[in-house]
């Protein structure tokens, strides 16, 4: 009986992991995620970053918005603040932003910070849901300093499902094999008739190591085989974009 129990236990533990030792992704989180990218007016970049540090993140939390992560590009010529919030649903999101916008503490902080002109030139918004590729998104700091990489994949027409299948069956395991840390995987919410994109964030010890990891990944025979087989009927992606980022000192994920 003890032997039978041991075998069942071992089988359960084995089923809870994928090959290469990578945990099996749980059921996707049903929350709505929003990525926002702030572009400053000339000379206002540091003021935007600091206003979030001093005021904005606390007020977001006050109004039920979950701060997931805040990053700035490692390329210092790119003056952007990139961040992600999470909400229970779209209705909760809209209610939270309405309450935030009318909060006297926010109005006071905004007006004080903009005495010499508005800080933000424009904002890009991307609404997303968590993909079933994603492990549980953990808002915590790493044990050592890390560099993050935001990657955006635009699938070829009609190829998104095939792209996700390749990630599910091959890419995720190979990322783990080549020492890339999974942070989160999302599918964008687009206007009707527009194919969603796959967005994801990886963590690396440094930008240089991240680039080397991807070089090693690209040269891996297992990846080359999976790539060739998956694209027998044409390429799966039309466009791949990558931005290396540093977490701000107030980012929950850093």
CORHU-V511664 format. One record per helix or strand of 2 or more residues. SS is the DSSP state (2 for helix, 1 for strand). FROM is the first residue (numbers start at 1). TO is the last residue. If there is no record, write none. Layout:
BEGIN
ss: <SS/SS>
from: <FROM/FROM>
to: <TO/TO>
END
This chain:
BEGIN
ss: <2/2/1/2/1/1/2/2/1/1/2/1/1/2/2/1>
from: <2/19/32/45/66/80/90/104/120/147/160/181/198/207/221/237>
to: <15/21/40/62/73/87/101/113/130/155/177/188/204/219/230/247>
END
